[in-house]
Amino acid sequence: MAFVHKISKDEDREIRSLHPTRLECRYIASESNGMKILQLNSYGSDDRDVPGKLSQTLQFDENSAQELFQVLKAEFGFEG
């Protein structure tokens, strides 16, 4: 579980293959201490010991969410 404070491109690595494991990701949008937070939760795959169990959590504030949005626009050509 982590709070994302900065997003930057990893120039030293590349994607070598698509991960074989598929899982569900759900999001929560809320406010904490007057700050809007987006939280992405990943849940264990069907092959895990406890399928569907909350696995990892990433939290974004407005600044890191804006950075993520800019990455999505640049890499996938999203409009907005």
N, C-alpha and C positions, 0 to 999 in steps of 0.2 A: 504494500500500500504506500502510495507516494503522492506528494503534491508537486505538480510540474510547474517549475518557475521559469524555464527557458526551453525553447525548441530550436535546434540548429541541425543542419545537414551534416551527416557523418561522411566526410570525404575519404576516410580511410578504409571503409568497408563497402561491400556490395552484397546484394541478395543472390545467393547461389542456387536456391531452390525454394519452391513453395512448401510451407510447412504442411505435413499430412494431417495434423490434428485440427479438427473443426470444433468450434465452441460457440456459445451464445454470448453476446455482449449486450448489456442493458445500461441505460443511462439514468441518472437522477440530476435534476436541476433544482437548486435550493439556494438559500441565503444563509451565511454564517458570519456573525460579527459584522453585519452590514455589507458583506461582500458576496456577490453572486458567484456560485460555484457550480461547475459541471463535473459530474463524477461518472466515469466509465467503469463498469464492473464486468469482469469476465468470469464465466462459470465453467466448472470442470466439464470436460468432454464425457461422452458416454463410456469411454475406456478407462476413466479414472476410478480409483477405489470408491469414491463417493461422487457419482455423476451428478452434475448440477449444483455442486457446492461452490459458494463464492470463492474465487481463486485469487484474483488480483484486482486492485483498484487504483485508478489514476484520477487525480483531481486537477482541474484547471480553473484558474481565475480568469477575469476578463482579458488580461494581457496575454497569458499563455494560450487561451482559446483563440485570440486574434492571431497569434503566431501559427497555431494549427490551421486556422482558416486560410491563411496566406499560403501555407504549404499545400493544402488541398487544391487551392486555386491554381497554383503554379504547376503542380505535378499531374493533376487530372483535368485541368482546364475548366474547373467549375466557375460559374458566373456569380457575381454578387458584390 
